[in-house]
Amino acid sequence: MTKNKLWKWKLTYLLLTTLICSQTILADSGKLSEQVTMIEGVIPKKISPSTNYYNFELPRNIFTQIDKQRVLIQQSNGYGLTEISKDQKIRKISDNIYSYFGEYPQENADETALSSQNFVYSNPINHTIEAITPEHKRILIAGKAPKNKEEADEQTYSLMADLQENLALEKSVPLSQATFVLPLGIIELPNFGWVVLNQGGNDVQLISLDKRIKSLKIDHQEAFKGLKASENGIFWLFGETTVVEYDLKTQVILRQWDNQKNQQFKEISDLAITPQGTFITDQGDSSIKKLNENNTTSILYQSSCNDLYLENHDYECNPTSKNSHQILRFKPQYLSQNLWGDGILVVGNEAIYTLSFDGQLNFFAGHIDETLNQTDQELDAFMRTCSNIFVDQKDIYCSNLTELNVFKNGLPPRQKYIGMTIAEFAVKNNTFFGTIKDTISRHSIKPSLKKGDSYQWVGRDSETGFKDGKTNQVLWGENISSMIMDNEGNIFVADQSNYRIRKIDILGNVTTVIHFLEPKPTNPNLTENEALATEKYNGQPVLIGSNTKKTFVVDFNSNIYEVDLKQKSYKMIYKNTNENIGRFNSLAVDSNHNIWLSTQESNLKIFRFHHNHLENLTDKLLNIGVPDDTNIYAIKFDEQGNLLLGTSRGLIKLDKSAVTE
């Protein structure tokens, strides 16, 4: 496999395992409760205040309709599974259908769970086929689940490098002996069995009624992304620019649509089969198209939120409002037949809509977005997602990938500076320091800042490795994951790939302050590969945070260290043994040296390391008024001891009284 192809599959895997959120929100600062203030942001209206609402942010697909009353939706945020009934009631089925690494020994696999009575799905993280029963019990059907996420990563990358046709099953084997590599879907064909999209979409396999599996010979020019079942042994496959209708009885392609005759597809994301025909979602031009005969298509719905729109706007597309004529920035993502009425169910960013066959789009369930009748200028006046925070003695700086928002004295209105690609950053004397890929950039903050004004300061663009030194002599690892700044303006960076905390002084000189020793296997009962999978990420610094006296680091395996930047020493103060905690994405230290951590594995989850104990404070946050359907991206304490939350809804402040005992 070529490097480009391998990178593409690595990116596919990362997209499946990473929480991705970018959205536009309208600002409305004010008190959310006695102890919680929205500095700038908004909480969208819910369909019902009494509903046990589960976050609709980035729903990944409509998997199946259980009957004419309920539909199941998988959500990429937390990999949860949610049930929606016809009367718009929402019920959480599972927080994470991809978790439980190592809890499924292959010898405990139950092939009888491969049944239409269960919700059967492919798990590309565990490389398994699994099921959830009507009683919400999760069962392994086939495949060997890795022991933990690190082993899953290692297994995925090594197996993806071998995604060749020689892995195809020319002869059928028992399902218990099958190997699954990045399986992307499974469907049932009554009286025929089940069809699995295996090997990252490169191999289509049939599980027969007697539980044997073999590959189907289906010619294709690109990897398939998904598959949908029709009737009488017919099913559909789709890739980025290809759709295939396949007859399992005769094992031939009945029809095919692609770009050989004309460039009619840009980026197909889903397909729906209805009595009125088959429809696809093309995310490349934000349209829903009907597949006609002779390799042609016709547009059922066209959004103005296409590639050209995104190129000329700093924010991404919003869902539509509940009124179908207010279609400004709705970007359709996934489709399913609407068994509750005519038309199609369409998934947007935070809601589900019904689309009639005459092109009328109406809100069905999820968040009602009130911003779509706003002009570009009105939307541009308000801050969007706050994905990272920096606090100095007076001001709060809040970034959201392409702009920097400054709240003087911690209060609105904000000052906005656009044109920057921002990950981690710090500010000193009106100078901005930020990570861009594998370099550190620096520039003055000024109202006239435009795209391209920032310039490379420390490091070499697109060249990684390890080398201390001066400015452009320096090499960083592939992951510059976190940074802090001391009172003198020195920057300390977590260089994850190199197991180091590195210091950048005010002149741009880089030195290693802390070098975490790369661990060796300590469990003699583990093979070398198993030991590396479980322990190799110990000591890879992911987060660094401090108050005026103490500095702490969190590594890739969520272990916590206290570090002394002057003495260049460190000690582990917390060994993580709970794989269900997930990955921490932000760290803050309060004045009592308690460590606060947010996690990317769930939409609202915050921990506090207090008296040598990691305490989950999520319920406390909910009780004091933090919105339950909010992703937390960054946490910081301000000079007054208030806790700031950078979230998918905006910038939220928790009063000091809410975060102290």
Residue, then its C-alpha position, 0 to 999 in steps of 0.5 A: m500500500t502506498k504511503n498516501k493510501l496508508w495515510k488516508w486510512k489512518l486519517t479515516y481511523l482517527l476521524l472515527t476515534t476523535l471527537i470533532c465539533s465545529q459549529t456556529i452559535l449566536a451569543d446571548s451572555g447572562k446568568l444560567s444560574e446563581q453560580v454559572t454565567m455565560i460570558e458569551g454564547v447561547i444554549p439552543k432550545k430543546i424540543s421539550p424541557s422535560t426530555n432526558y436530552y442526549n447531546f445531538e452534536l454531530p450525530r453520525n448516522i441513522f443506523t436502523q428503524i426498530d419499527k414505525q415508532r422508533v429510530l436509533i441514532q449513533q452519535s460520534n460525540g461519545y459514540g453514544l446510541t440514542e433512541i427517538s420515538k415518533d412523538q419526539k421523545i429521546r432516550k439514551i440507550s448507551d453512552n459508548i457503544y465502542s468502549y469495553f476494551g478487553e472485556y470481550p475475550q474471543e472465547n466468549a463470543d456469542e454468534t447467536a446474537l447475530s439476529s434481527q432481534n438485536f441492534v447489530y453493528s460493526n465496531p471499527i475501534n475494537h475490530t469486532i462485530e457486536a450487538i445490543t439486545p432489547e434489554h440494552k446488553r452488549i454482546l460480542i459476536a465475532g472478532k478479537a477485541p484489543k485489551n485497551k485503546e493503545e493496543a487497538d491503535e497499534q493493531t489498526y495501524s499495523l493491519m491497515a498497512d496490510l489492506q491488500e486483496n490477499l486478506a480477502l477470504e476466497k473460501s468460506v471459514p467459520l465466523s469464529q475464525a474471521t478477522f475484522v479490520l476497520p469494519l465500516g458496516i453490517i446489514e441483514l439480508p433476510n433468507f441470505g445472511w449478513v453482509v459486512l463491509n470489512q478492511g476499511g471498505n476494501d472487502v465486502q463479505l457475506i456471513s451465510l445463514d450457517k455462520r460462515i463468512k467469505s468475500l464477495k467479488i465486487d469490482h470497485q475503483e475506490a474503497f466503499k464507505g457504507l452499505k444499505a439493504s434493499e429487498n430480495g437479496i439486493f443491497w447498495l454500496f457507496g464510496e466517495t464518488t461511486v454507488v453500486e447496486y448489487d444482486l446477491k442471488t446472481q452475484v452481479i452488479l445491477r447498476q452503477w453510478d460514478n464520475q466516469k461520465n460526468q463529475q456529478f459526485k464530490e463527497i457522498s456521505d450516505l444513501a437512503i432507499t425509499p419507494q420513490g427511489t434511492f437518494i444520496t447525500d453529497q456533502g461536497d456540494s451540500s445536496i441530496k440527489k436522486l439516482n436515476e437511470n443511465n448513470t444520471t442524478s437529479i437534485l431533490y434538495q440543494s443547500s447554499c452551504n456548499d464548498l464555495y460558501l465555506e470558502n467565503h465564510d469563517y464559520e461552518c454551516n448551521p442546521t436549519s430553523k424549524n421553518s423550511h423557508q429559512i434555509l441558509r446554511f443547513k448542510p445535510q449529512y446522513l439519510s434514512q427512509n422516513l417510515w413515519g411518513d413520506g420523504i426522508l429523514v435527514v441528519g444535520n449537525e444537531a438535529i433531525y429533519t424530514l425532507s418531503f419528495d417535493g423538497q420541503l425541509n422541516f425540523f423533526a427532533g433535536h435542537i431548534d436553531e434560531t440563527l438561520n434567519q440572521t444575516d452574515q453580519e449579524l452572525d459575525a457579531f457573536m463568538r462561536t465555539c471556545s476551544n481553548i483559553f488563556v488567562d492573564q491578570k486582566d483579560i481572557y483570550c478564547s480561540n476557536l480554530t480560526e479566530l482569537n476573541v479577547f474579553k477585556n477584564g473578563l467581560p463582553p463585548r469581545q474583541k475579535y481577531i481573525g485569520m489564524t489557525i489556532a491550536e494551543f496558544a499563550v499571550k504576553n504583552n499583546t504578542f500571540f504565541g501559538t502552535i501551528k502543525d509542528t512549529i510555534s508561531r508569533h505575531s502581534i495582536k492587531p485589529s488589521l490582522k489578516k490571513g497569513d500575518s502570523y509567521q513561523w518562529v520556532g521550528r521547521d514547517s513539516e519537518t519533525g524529529f528532535k533537536d534543541g537549539k535556536t528558532n529555525q534549528v529546532l525540531w519538534g515531534e509530531n504532537i505539540s499538545s499543550m503549552i503554558m507561559d510563566n511570568e517572565g514570558n518563557i513558554f513550556v511545551a509538552d512535546q508528546s512524541n519526544y517524551r519531553i517538556r521543552k522550554i522556549d525562552i524569550l529569544g526563541n532558544v529551546t532547551t529540554v527541561i523534563h525528559f520522561l524516560e520511555p518505559k520498558p515492559t514491567n509485566p513478565n506475563l505480557t508479550e513485548n507487543e502487549a507490553l508496548a501497547t499498554e505501557k508505551y504511552n506512559g510518560q508521553p506528556v499530553l497536558i501541562g498546567s500550573n498555578t503560581k507555585k506548582t506545575f503538573v503534567v498528564d500523559f497519554n495514559s492519563n497518569i498525573y505527574e508533579v514536575d519541578l521546572k527549575q530542578k528539572s525533576y518529576k514524580m508520578i502522583y497518580k497512576n491511572t488504572n481506570e480505562n473508562i475515564g477516557r482521554f483528558n483534553s484540558l488541565a487547570v490548577d486551582s490556588n489549593h493545588n487541586i488539579w482539574l481535568s476535562t475529558q474528550e470522551s463525553n460531552l460534559k465530564i470534569f474530574r478533580f484530583h483532590h487528596n490523592h483521589l480522582e473525583n468525578l464532578t459532573d453531577k455537581l456541575l449539572n446541579i449548579g446549572v451547567p448545561d447538560d448538552t455541552n462539550i467542554y474543550a478547555i478549562k482555566f482558572d482566572e485571577q479571582g479563582n473562578l473556573l472558566l469553561g471553553t465549550s461548544r456553546g461558548l465561554i462559561k464561568l463558574d463562580k469560585s464558590a461553586v468550585t471550592e469546598 
